[in-house]
Amino acid sequence: GPDATAKAAALADGDVLMLENVRFEAAETSKDDAVRGELADRLAGLAELYVDDAFGAVHRKHASVFDVAERLPHAAGRLVARELEVLTRLTENPERPYVVVLGGSKVSDKLGVIEALLPKVDRLLIGGGMTYTFLAAQGHEVGTSLLEADQVDSCRRLLAEAGDRIVLPVDVVCTPEFNAEAPTTVVPATGIPADQMSLDIGPESVQLFAEALAGAHTVFWNGPMGVFELAPFQGGTRGVAQAVGAIDGLSVVGGGDSAASVRRLGLDEAAYGHISTGGGASLEYLEGRELPGLAVLAD
């Protein structure tokens, strides 16, 4: 508006002007190119060039990410350049052995990246809520644990294609209720009681994953191993995170909940080669999808 225009015009060398969060503008995230374009015109009118250093948003076709860059001379910022440098090392001739650790809630969210990375990795370790759909694909009961029934066939196909390159937990931490005060029991992953849910991988699984990670020279980790926000279910994420940080090579934490868990659990961030600022963006990049905020900078 007029206030922003006046303040931008009054900037002296070395001054910085921070605008209100553009997400408060409905046009920022509109699917309509013309609607986004109108906002982009106003934003572009405040500046002479555009630098995108928001890697966590480059997978979004938003006005401030895509459309403004179309209207001004543009460049990638240093953070975006660093993110791309690291992620390229995961996709183009990664140093082997190459191990990927994927957790989080849903197979459906990670199916694309699993299919993209599986031909490139030596081991793919599966934890978190995804575990139970894979276990169901093997014919095991998972009690009341998170299950995506419509993804069972996809998991079965991936297991058949991967052979022993996909590694699943061998034990899990079960509870009858989703809360920090409920009793917990460690049981074999193939023996989850019908009236219980699993909310974390167990200590034998942590050891199994740590052994798979120990000799790796390249590791990418995205997604917690359990509900790390609740103390009884932090052990899996803590143990695997420590194993990732201990490798002799490039260790990359894929942003989002993975980065949040490192900080919440008080782990040493310096132990990792790179902690990405974009969970969704890093996954889509590794999946091989075009990221609008990067594509517009390519010229």
C-alpha positions as CSV (number, residue, x, y, z in Angstrom):
1,G,0.0,0.0,0.0
2,P,0.9,3.7,0.1
3,D,2.7,3.4,3.4
4,A,5.0,0.6,2.2
5,T,5.6,2.4,-1.0
6,A,6.7,5.6,0.8
7,K,8.9,3.7,3.2
8,A,10.6,1.8,0.4
9,A,11.2,5.0,-1.5
10,A,12.8,6.5,1.6
11,L,15.3,3.7,2.2
12,A,19.0,4.8,2.3
13,D,22.0,2.6,1.5
14,G,22.2,-0.1,4.2
15,D,18.6,0.2,5.3
16,V,16.2,-2.7,5.6
17,L,12.5,-2.6,5.3
18,M,10.5,-5.6,6.6
19,L,6.9,-5.9,5.3
20,E,4.0,-7.7,7.1
21,N,3.8,-11.4,6.5
22,V,2.5,-11.9,3.0
23,R,0.6,-15.0,4.0
24,F,-2.0,-12.7,5.5
25,E,-2.8,-11.7,1.9
26,A,-5.1,-14.3,0.4
27,A,-3.6,-13.5,-3.0
28,E,-0.2,-14.8,-1.9
29,T,-1.4,-18.4,-2.1
30,S,-4.1,-18.1,-4.7
31,K,-4.3,-20.7,-7.5
32,D,-5.4,-18.0,-9.9
33,D,-2.4,-16.6,-11.7
34,A,-4.0,-13.2,-12.3
35,V,-4.9,-12.8,-8.6
36,R,-1.3,-13.7,-7.5
37,G,0.0,-11.4,-10.3
38,E,-1.8,-8.4,-9.0
39,L,-0.1,-8.8,-5.6
40,A,3.2,-9.5,-7.3
41,D,2.9,-6.3,-9.2
42,R,2.5,-4.3,-6.0
43,L,5.4,-6.1,-4.3
44,A,7.7,-5.8,-7.4
45,G,7.0,-2.1,-7.5
46,L,8.8,-1.7,-4.2
47,A,12.2,-3.1,-5.4
48,E,14.8,-3.1,-8.2
49,L,15.8,-6.8,-7.9
50,Y,14.7,-10.0,-6.2
51,V,16.7,-12.4,-4.1
52,D,15.1,-15.6,-2.8
53,D,16.7,-17.0,0.3
54,A,13.6,-18.9,1.6
55,F,14.4,-22.4,0.6
56,G,11.5,-23.7,2.7
57,A,9.1,-22.1,0.4
58,V,10.6,-22.8,-3.1
59,H,8.2,-25.7,-3.7
60,R,5.3,-23.3,-3.5
61,K,3.9,-21.4,-6.5
62,H,3.2,-18.3,-4.4
63,A,3.2,-14.7,-5.3
64,S,6.2,-13.7,-3.3
65,V,8.1,-16.9,-4.3
66,F,7.3,-17.2,-8.0
67,D,5.5,-14.3,-9.5
68,V,7.6,-11.5,-8.1
69,A,10.7,-13.2,-9.4
70,E,9.2,-13.1,-12.9
71,R,8.9,-9.4,-12.7
72,L,12.4,-8.4,-11.5
73,P,16.0,-9.3,-12.1
74,H,16.5,-12.2,-9.7
75,A,19.0,-14.4,-8.0
76,A,19.1,-17.2,-5.4
77,G,20.4,-16.2,-2.0
78,R,23.3,-17.9,-0.2
79,L,21.1,-20.2,1.9
80,V,19.2,-21.5,-1.2
81,A,22.5,-22.0,-3.0
82,R,23.9,-24.0,0.0
83,E,20.8,-26.1,0.2
84,L,21.0,-27.0,-3.5
85,E,24.7,-27.8,-3.2
86,V,24.1,-30.3,-0.4
87,L,20.9,-31.9,-2.0
88,T,22.7,-32.3,-5.3
89,R,25.3,-34.4,-3.4
90,L,22.5,-36.7,-2.4
91,T,21.3,-37.2,-6.0
92,E,24.3,-37.1,-8.2
93,N,27.0,-39.7,-7.4
94,P,26.6,-39.8,-3.6
95,E,29.5,-41.3,-1.8
96,R,28.7,-44.8,-0.8
97,P,27.5,-46.5,1.3
98,Y,24.4,-44.3,1.0
99,V,21.7,-44.8,3.6
100,V,18.4,-43.0,3.8
101,V,16.2,-42.9,7.0
102,L,12.6,-42.0,6.5
103,G,10.1,-41.6,9.3
104,G,7.0,-39.5,9.9
105,S,3.3,-40.4,9.8
106,K,2.2,-41.3,6.3
107,V,3.5,-43.4,3.5
108,S,1.4,-41.4,1.1
109,D,3.5,-38.3,1.9
110,K,6.8,-40.1,1.2
111,L,5.8,-42.5,-1.5
112,G,7.3,-40.3,-4.3
113,V,10.6,-39.8,-2.6
114,I,10.9,-43.5,-1.7
115,E,10.4,-44.5,-5.3
116,A,12.9,-41.9,-6.5
117,L,15.6,-42.8,-4.0
118,L,15.2,-46.5,-3.8
119,P,17.3,-47.2,-7.0
120,K,20.1,-44.9,-5.6
121,V,20.5,-46.1,-2.0
122,D,22.2,-49.0,-0.3
123,R,19.8,-49.1,2.6
124,L,16.4,-47.4,3.3
125,L,15.5,-47.5,7.0
126,I,11.8,-47.0,7.7
127,G,10.4,-45.7,11.0
128,G,7.7,-43.6,12.4
129,G,4.0,-44.0,11.5
130,M,4.9,-45.4,8.1
131,T,6.2,-48.5,9.8
132,Y,2.8,-50.0,10.4
133,T,1.6,-49.8,6.8
134,F,4.8,-51.6,5.7
135,L,4.2,-54.2,8.5
136,A,0.6,-54.7,7.3
137,A,2.0,-55.2,3.8
138,Q,4.0,-58.1,5.2
139,G,0.8,-59.6,6.7
140,H,1.3,-58.5,10.3
141,E,-1.4,-57.1,12.6
142,V,-0.7,-53.6,13.8
143,G,-3.3,-53.2,16.5
144,T,-4.7,-49.6,16.6
145,S,-1.5,-48.1,15.2
146,L,-1.6,-45.6,12.4
147,L,-2.4,-47.5,9.2
148,E,-3.0,-46.3,5.6
149,A,-5.0,-49.2,4.2
150,D,-5.0,-47.7,0.7
151,Q,-1.1,-47.8,0.7
152,V,-0.6,-51.4,1.7
153,D,-0.4,-52.6,-1.9
154,S,2.2,-49.9,-2.7
155,C,4.3,-50.9,0.3
156,R,4.1,-54.5,-0.7
157,R,5.3,-53.6,-4.2
158,L,8.2,-51.6,-2.7
159,L,9.2,-54.4,-0.4
160,A,9.3,-56.8,-3.3
161,E,11.4,-54.5,-5.5
162,A,13.8,-53.6,-2.7
163,G,14.5,-56.9,-1.2
164,D,16.8,-56.5,1.9
165,R,17.5,-52.8,1.1
166,I,14.4,-51.8,3.0
167,V,14.9,-52.2,6.7
168,L,12.0,-52.2,9.1
169,P,11.9,-52.0,12.9
170,V,12.1,-55.3,14.7
171,D,10.6,-54.0,18.0
172,V,8.2,-51.2,18.9
173,V,7.0,-49.3,21.9
174,C,3.2,-49.9,22.5
175,T,0.6,-48.2,24.6
176,P,-3.2,-48.4,25.0
177,E,-3.6,-44.7,24.8
178,F,-2.1,-41.7,23.0
179,N,-0.8,-39.8,26.0
180,A,2.4,-39.4,28.0
181,E,1.0,-41.0,31.2
182,A,-0.2,-44.3,29.7
183,P,1.8,-47.5,30.4
184,T,4.2,-48.6,27.7
185,T,5.5,-52.0,26.6
186,V,8.2,-53.0,24.2
187,V,7.1,-55.8,21.9
188,P,8.3,-57.4,18.7
189,A,7.2,-55.4,15.6
190,T,5.4,-58.5,14.4
191,G,3.4,-58.9,17.7
192,I,1.6,-55.7,18.3
193,P,-1.4,-56.4,20.6
194,A,-4.9,-55.8,19.0
195,D,-5.9,-53.3,21.6
196,Q,-2.6,-51.3,21.5
197,M,-0.9,-48.7,19.3
198,S,2.8,-48.3,18.6
199,L,4.1,-44.8,19.0
200,D,7.9,-45.4,18.7
201,I,10.5,-47.9,17.5
202,G,12.1,-50.0,20.2
203,P,15.7,-50.3,21.5
204,E,16.6,-53.3,19.3
205,S,15.4,-51.4,16.2
206,V,17.6,-48.4,17.3
207,Q,20.5,-50.7,17.5
208,L,19.7,-52.3,14.1
209,F,19.4,-48.9,12.5
210,A,22.6,-47.6,14.1
211,E,24.5,-50.6,12.7
212,A,23.2,-49.9,9.3
213,L,24.3,-46.3,9.6
214,A,27.7,-46.9,11.1
215,G,29.5,-47.5,7.9
216,A,27.7,-45.0,5.7
217,H,29.4,-42.2,4.0
218,T,26.2,-40.4,2.9
219,V,23.0,-40.2,5.0
220,F,19.7,-38.4,4.5
221,W,17.2,-38.4,7.4
222,N,13.7,-37.1,7.2
223,G,11.0,-37.8,9.7
224,P,11.0,-38.8,13.4
225,M,10.9,-42.4,14.5
226,G,8.1,-41.9,16.9
227,V,6.0,-39.3,18.7
228,F,9.0,-37.5,20.0
229,E,6.9,-34.8,21.5
230,L,5.9,-37.2,24.3
231,A,8.7,-38.3,26.6
232,P,8.0,-42.1,26.6
233,F,8.3,-42.1,22.8
234,Q,11.5,-40.1,22.3
235,G,14.0,-43.0,22.5
236,G,13.8,-44.1,18.8
237,T,14.2,-40.6,17.4
238,R,17.0,-39.8,19.9
239,G,18.9,-42.9,19.2
240,V,18.7,-42.8,15.4
241,A,19.5,-39.0,15.4
242,Q,22.6,-39.7,17.4
243,A,23.6,-42.5,15.0
244,V,23.1,-40.2,12.0
245,G,25.2,-37.5,13.6
246,A,28.0,-40.0,14.4
247,I,28.7,-41.1,10.8
248,D,32.0,-40.4,9.1
249,G,30.7,-38.6,6.0
250,L,27.9,-36.3,4.9
251,S,24.8,-36.4,7.2
252,V,21.8,-34.3,6.1
253,V,18.8,-33.7,8.2
254,G,15.8,-33.0,6.0
255,G,14.2,-30.1,7.8
256,G,10.6,-30.1,9.2
257,D,10.0,-32.4,12.2
258,S,13.5,-34.0,11.9
259,A,15.2,-30.6,12.5
260,A,12.6,-29.8,15.2
261,S,13.4,-33.1,17.0
262,V,17.1,-32.4,17.0
263,R,16.5,-29.1,18.7
264,R,13.7,-30.4,21.1
265,L,15.9,-33.3,22.2
266,G,18.8,-31.0,22.9
267,L,21.2,-32.7,20.4
268,D,24.3,-31.1,19.1
269,E,23.4,-29.5,15.7
270,A,27.1,-29.2,14.9
271,A,27.2,-33.1,14.6
272,Y,25.4,-32.9,11.3
273,G,26.8,-31.9,8.0
274,H,23.7,-30.0,7.1
275,I,20.3,-29.3,8.6
276,S,17.9,-28.3,5.9
277,T,15.5,-25.4,6.4
278,G,12.9,-27.0,4.1
279,G,11.3,-30.4,4.9
280,G,8.8,-30.4,2.1
281,A,11.1,-28.6,-0.4
282,S,14.0,-31.0,0.2
283,L,11.7,-34.0,-0.3
284,E,10.3,-32.6,-3.5
285,Y,13.7,-31.8,-4.8
286,L,15.0,-35.4,-4.1
287,E,11.8,-36.7,-5.7
288,G,12.8,-34.9,-8.9
289,R,9.8,-32.6,-9.0
290,E,10.1,-29.1,-10.5
291,L,10.1,-26.5,-7.7
292,P,8.4,-23.3,-8.9
293,G,10.6,-21.0,-6.8
294,L,13.8,-22.6,-8.3
295,A,12.5,-22.9,-11.8
296,V,11.8,-19.2,-12.0
297,L,15.4,-18.4,-10.9
298,A,16.9,-20.7,-13.5
299,D,17.2,-18.2,-16.2
